[in-house]
Amino acid sequence: MNAAEILRVTGEHVVIVLISVVAAIVIGIPLGIWCTRNGAASHVVLRAVDVVQTVPSLALFGLLIPIPLIGGIGARTAIVALVLYSLLPIVRNTFTGIRGVDPAVREAGVALGLTPRQLLFDVELPLAMPTIMSGVRIAVVAGIGIATIAAAIGGGGLGTFIFRGVAMVDTNLILAGAIPAALLAFFADLVLTYVERRLIR
Amino acid sequence: MELRDVGVGGILRNVSLRIAAGESVALIGRSGAGKTTMLRLMNGIVAATSGSVLIDDVPLAKSDLIALRRRIGMIIQGSGLFPHRTVYENIATVPRLLGWDDAKTRDAARALLSKMALPFDEFKDRRPRSLSGGEQQRVGIARAMIANPPLMLCDEPFGALDPIVRRELQDTFIALRSDATIVFVTHDLAEALRVAERIVLVDRGAIAVDCAARDFVASTHPIARQFVESATLAA
């Protein structure tokens, strides 16, 4: 283990988390919007993303392995699990953010003759954006932590060091995985909190 | 504009009201009487559960509501300004939807705001949250009026204004929109008498009195009497 190797594995870690959160944004925001438009859907979807969150992460990684196409050993399975975890804060915050738009503001938009699409993109989403960003931040920070477990199923990333360190009772190796992961989470939180504040203005 | 035997859930029942083009009508009544619901029926924000709403003799159910609403100015209680948009962007909403060019929109906004005692250059880039309640309300009025809609629906438009500005704006409003059809919700009889030619008293979801403004003070309906008496006391 040397600095170059730590850097490479940290890069791997960042890539896994980035792909997962981007996928969760692409899936989660439309799901959250759909929930605000359809009461029945909101019950099912919000409950489902809640339930996923209650599955212990190591178990979720393990449960995905035997599933064809998305399962197996490696980074792909890890990404699928991380996407599932990241959905909850993103779907829920999209839902809450849009629901939180002042009814008088929404009514004004309708009364002025905005189409449903214009109302969504020009009024509801911009006003919900700080809340949605906050969900993304939670997904990223939690994802950085959970992704260390991905190494258990051969997903790569900083967990590789941690698992190897635990097996070999090598504290230095554990720290080589844990410290970069903690730093990543810390700085991601800092940067995304800043973005969130800027959105609130 | 016509409401033909309209009911809305438990809020309104058997409401029939015909408003001629160019007429100005005040809907008055106590809180919760159904005035605002009646107003929202007229641009389809609330749907009738029975009866029908017609504008220019076309039922709302058969019209293009989006296009129709761009020709109806609605002033919402508490302004409903877009908090993420500047004063100018708020006012430019309908002109942009209608495809006006920037110069025309800007000139109209400038003229309208100055009539509302809000200097354009001082206010155009400000956001609603930095305005007082009365200023927000005036921007809301300007946003509803800028495209000269032939029908104006107003829900307590002057509620947050101090009495002096309120009176000035009532006069400005009447002068600006003398040609439009105006439906005006208020619980202030003095305001109703000032703005409207005709007064409709709404009570518990039905029309209790419908008469020319000048005849209202002589109405014998008990709630009409209450309005007249409390207005006399306040004067």
Contacts between the chains, C-beta under 8 A, distances in Angstrom:
chain1	res1	chain2	res2	distance
A	102	B	80	7.5
A	102	B	83	7.6
A	104	B	76	5.7
A	104	B	77	7.3
A	104	B	78	5.3
A	104	B	79	7.5
A	104	B	80	4.0
A	105	B	80	5.3
A	105	B	81	7.4
A	105	B	82	6.2
A	105	B	83	6.9
A	107	B	45	6.3
A	107	B	76	6.1
A	107	B	80	6.0
A	108	B	74	7.7
A	108	B	76	5.3
A	108	B	79	7.8
A	108	B	80	3.2
A	108	B	81	7.2
A	108	B	82	7.3
A	108	B	140	7.7
A	109	B	82	7.5
A	110	B	45	5.9
A	110	B	69	7.2
A	111	B	43	6.0
A	111	B	45	6.3
A	111	B	69	6.0
A	111	B	72	7.5
A	111	B	74	3.9
A	111	B	76	6.7
A	111	B	80	7.9
A	111	B	153	7.9
A	112	B	69	6.7
A	112	B	70	7.2
A	112	B	74	7.4
A	112	B	93	5.2
A	112	B	94	5.6
A	112	B	97	7.2
A	112	B	143	7.3
A	112	B	144	7.8
A	113	B	66	5.4
A	113	B	67	7.1
A	113	B	68	7.7
A	113	B	69	3.8
A	113	B	70	3.5
A	113	B	94	6.7
A	113	B	97	5.7
A	114	B	66	7.8
A	114	B	93	7.9
A	114	B	97	7.2
A	115	B	66	5.5
A	118	B	97	7.9
A	123	B	82	6.2
A	126	B	84	5.0
A	127	B	83	6.9
A	127	B	84	5.9
